[in-house]
């Protein structure tokens, strides 16, 4: 069970990448009053938590309804996470299209879009939490563990957003880039593991008489 706690924390922390959110949040909200920045950070994390909670509960049902096996989803998630990881390694921090970024700059409320989704509860996060929930079926209180870890990582993300300006001053852009690259390398390894595990499971199913 301890392994699930650690795996869930490392997976969600690396995928959400709270440290990497700091410069994006600063670019979107640095012209706003401190009180408003705090409200935006709090609302973004609460919305992201609601999205992750709902997806945790209905994600498996949705896959079954669409006829998608968890193994196929795991391979697809691994490929998606590998792309995200490469962007992190090369510090291409844009998690949205240029059109979405331009719209975000013009929006009065940026908490739901683009902060909650796709920056916090993005495709990589949704895919990872669904795989973790599937792995948690083999553990007592597995779903509770995954949800608790998700809330913990979201709380860390809130603190990073709330104090992003201070963090940027301490680490600087270079420091943030170094942390993001390290997380990117870890996420690359995790993505490859997802692809390998899913592929092996698919082959085993295909070879069954």
C-alpha positions as CSV (number, residue, x, y, z in Angstrom):
1,X,0.0,0.0,0.0
2,X,2.9,2.3,0.7
3,X,4.0,1.8,-2.9
4,X,0.7,3.1,-4.1
5,X,0.9,6.2,-2.0
6,X,4.4,7.0,-3.3
7,X,3.6,6.1,-6.9
8,X,0.4,8.1,-6.9
9,X,2.1,11.2,-5.4
10,X,5.1,11.1,-7.8
11,X,2.9,10.5,-10.8
12,X,0.4,13.3,-10.1
13,X,3.1,15.7,-8.9
14,X,5.2,15.2,-12.0
15,X,2.2,15.4,-14.4
16,X,0.6,18.5,-12.8
17,X,4.1,20.0,-12.3
18,X,3.1,22.8,-9.8
19,X,6.5,24.4,-10.2
20,X,6.1,24.7,-13.9
21,X,2.7,26.4,-13.4
22,X,4.3,29.3,-11.6
23,X,5.7,31.2,-14.6
24,X,2.4,30.6,-16.6
25,X,0.3,31.9,-13.7
26,X,2.6,35.0,-13.4
27,X,2.2,35.8,-17.1
28,X,-1.6,35.5,-16.9
29,X,-2.2,37.2,-13.5
30,X,0.7,39.4,-12.6
31,X,-1.2,42.6,-13.5
32,X,-4.0,41.8,-11.1
33,X,-4.2,42.7,-7.4
34,X,-2.7,40.2,-4.9
35,X,-6.2,39.5,-3.4
36,X,-7.6,38.7,-6.9
37,X,-4.6,36.5,-7.6
38,X,-5.4,34.5,-4.5
39,X,-9.1,34.2,-5.5
40,X,-8.1,33.0,-9.0
41,X,-5.7,30.4,-7.6
42,X,-8.2,29.1,-5.1
43,X,-11.0,28.9,-7.7
44,X,-8.8,27.2,-10.3
45,X,-7.7,24.5,-7.8
46,X,-11.3,23.9,-6.6
47,X,-12.6,23.5,-10.2
48,X,-9.7,21.2,-11.1
49,X,-10.4,19.1,-8.0
50,X,-14.1,18.8,-9.1
51,X,-13.0,17.8,-12.6
52,X,-10.6,15.1,-11.3
53,X,-13.2,13.8,-8.8
54,X,-15.9,13.4,-11.5
55,X,-13.5,11.8,-13.9
56,X,-12.2,9.4,-11.3
57,X,-15.8,8.2,-10.7
58,X,-17.0,8.0,-14.3
59,X,-13.8,7.5,-16.3
60,X,-13.8,3.7,-16.1
61,X,-17.5,3.6,-17.0
62,X,-16.9,5.9,-20.0
63,X,-14.1,3.6,-21.3
64,X,-16.3,0.5,-21.0
65,X,-19.2,2.4,-22.7
66,X,-16.8,3.2,-25.6
67,X,-15.4,-0.3,-25.7
68,X,-11.9,0.8,-24.8
69,X,-9.8,-1.5,-22.7
70,X,-7.8,-0.1,-19.8
71,X,-4.7,-1.6,-21.5
72,X,-5.3,0.3,-24.7
73,X,-6.0,3.5,-22.7
74,X,-2.7,2.9,-20.8
75,X,-0.7,2.8,-24.0
76,X,-2.5,5.9,-25.4
77,X,-1.9,7.7,-22.1
78,X,1.8,6.7,-22.2
79,X,2.2,8.2,-25.7
80,X,0.4,11.4,-24.6
81,X,2.5,11.7,-21.4
82,X,5.7,11.1,-23.4
83,X,4.8,14.1,-25.6
84,X,4.2,16.2,-22.6
85,X,7.4,15.0,-21.0
86,X,9.4,16.0,-24.1
87,X,7.9,19.5,-24.0
88,X,9.0,19.7,-20.3
89,X,12.5,18.5,-21.0
90,X,12.9,21.1,-23.7
91,X,11.1,23.7,-21.6
92,X,8.2,24.2,-24.1
93,X,5.8,25.1,-21.3
94,X,2.8,26.0,-23.5
95,X,0.0,23.7,-22.5
96,X,-2.5,25.4,-24.8
97,X,-2.8,26.5,-28.4
98,X,-1.7,30.1,-29.3
99,X,-5.4,30.9,-29.9
100,X,-6.3,29.7,-26.4
101,X,-3.4,31.7,-24.9
102,X,-4.6,34.8,-26.6
103,X,-8.1,34.3,-25.4
104,X,-6.9,33.7,-21.8
105,X,-5.1,37.0,-21.8
106,X,-8.3,38.7,-22.7
107,X,-10.5,36.9,-20.2
108,X,-11.5,38.5,-17.0
109,X,-11.8,35.2,-15.2
110,X,-8.9,32.9,-16.0
111,X,-9.5,30.4,-13.1
112,X,-11.6,27.9,-15.1
113,X,-9.9,28.3,-18.4
114,X,-7.0,28.0,-18.9
115,X,-5.8,27.4,-15.3
116,X,-8.2,24.6,-14.1
117,X,-8.3,23.0,-17.5
118,X,-6.1,22.4,-19.4
119,X,-3.2,23.6,-17.2
120,X,-4.0,21.7,-14.0
121,X,-6.6,19.0,-14.9
122,X,-5.3,18.5,-18.4
123,X,-5.4,15.4,-20.5
124,X,-2.2,14.0,-19.0
125,X,-3.6,14.4,-15.4
126,X,-6.9,12.8,-16.3
127,X,-5.2,9.9,-18.0
128,X,-2.8,9.3,-15.1
129,X,-5.5,9.4,-12.4
130,X,-7.6,6.9,-14.3
131,X,-4.7,4.5,-14.6
132,X,-3.9,5.0,-10.9
133,X,-7.6,4.2,-10.0
134,X,-7.3,1.0,-12.1
135,X,-4.2,0.0,-10.2
136,X,-5.8,0.9,-6.9
137,X,-8.4,-1.9,-7.4
138,X,-5.8,-4.3,-6.0
139,X,-5.5,-2.4,-2.7
140,X,-7.7,-1.9,0.3
141,X,-8.8,1.7,0.3
142,X,-7.1,2.2,-3.0
143,X,-9.6,4.7,-4.4
144,X,-9.3,6.7,-1.1
145,X,-5.6,6.8,-1.4
146,X,-5.6,8.1,-5.0
147,X,-8.1,10.8,-4.2
148,X,-6.2,11.8,-1.1
149,X,-3.0,12.1,-3.0
150,X,-4.7,14.1,-5.7
151,X,-6.0,16.5,-3.1
152,X,-2.5,16.8,-1.6
153,X,-0.9,17.6,-4.9
154,X,-3.7,20.1,-5.7
155,X,-3.0,21.8,-2.4
156,X,0.6,22.1,-3.3
157,X,-0.4,23.5,-6.6
158,X,-2.5,26.1,-4.9
159,X,0.4,27.2,-2.6
160,X,2.7,27.5,-5.6
161,X,0.1,29.6,-7.5
162,X,-0.6,31.7,-4.4
163,X,3.1,32.4,-3.8
164,X,4.3,32.2,-7.4
165,X,5.8,35.6,-7.5
166,X,8.0,34.8,-4.5
167,X,8.9,31.4,-6.0
168,X,9.9,33.0,-9.2
169,X,12.2,35.4,-7.3
170,X,13.9,32.6,-5.3
171,X,14.4,30.1,-8.2
172,X,14.5,32.5,-11.1
173,X,13.5,31.4,-14.6
174,X,16.6,29.2,-14.9
175,X,15.8,27.4,-11.6
176,X,12.2,26.8,-12.7
177,X,13.5,25.4,-16.0
178,X,15.9,23.1,-14.3
179,X,13.1,21.7,-12.0
180,X,10.8,21.3,-15.0
181,X,13.4,19.4,-17.0
182,X,14.0,17.0,-14.1
183,X,10.3,16.4,-13.8
184,X,10.2,15.9,-17.6
185,X,12.8,13.2,-17.5
186,X,10.9,11.4,-14.7
187,X,7.7,11.7,-16.7
188,X,9.4,10.3,-19.8
189,X,10.3,7.2,-17.8
190,X,6.8,6.9,-16.4
191,X,5.3,7.2,-19.9
192,X,7.5,4.5,-21.3
193,X,6.5,2.3,-18.3
194,X,2.8,2.9,-19.1
195,X,3.4,2.0,-22.7
196,X,5.4,-1.1,-21.8
197,X,2.9,-2.4,-19.2
198,X,-0.1,-1.7,-21.5
199,X,1.5,-3.4,-24.5
200,X,2.5,-6.5,-22.5
201,X,-1.1,-6.8,-21.2
202,X,-2.5,-6.4,-24.7
203,X,-0.2,-9.1,-26.1
204,X,-1.1,-11.5,-23.2
205,X,-4.8,-11.0,-23.9
206,X,-4.2,-11.6,-27.6
207,X,-2.3,-14.8,-27.0
208,X,-4.9,-16.3,-24.7
209,X,-6.6,-19.4,-26.4
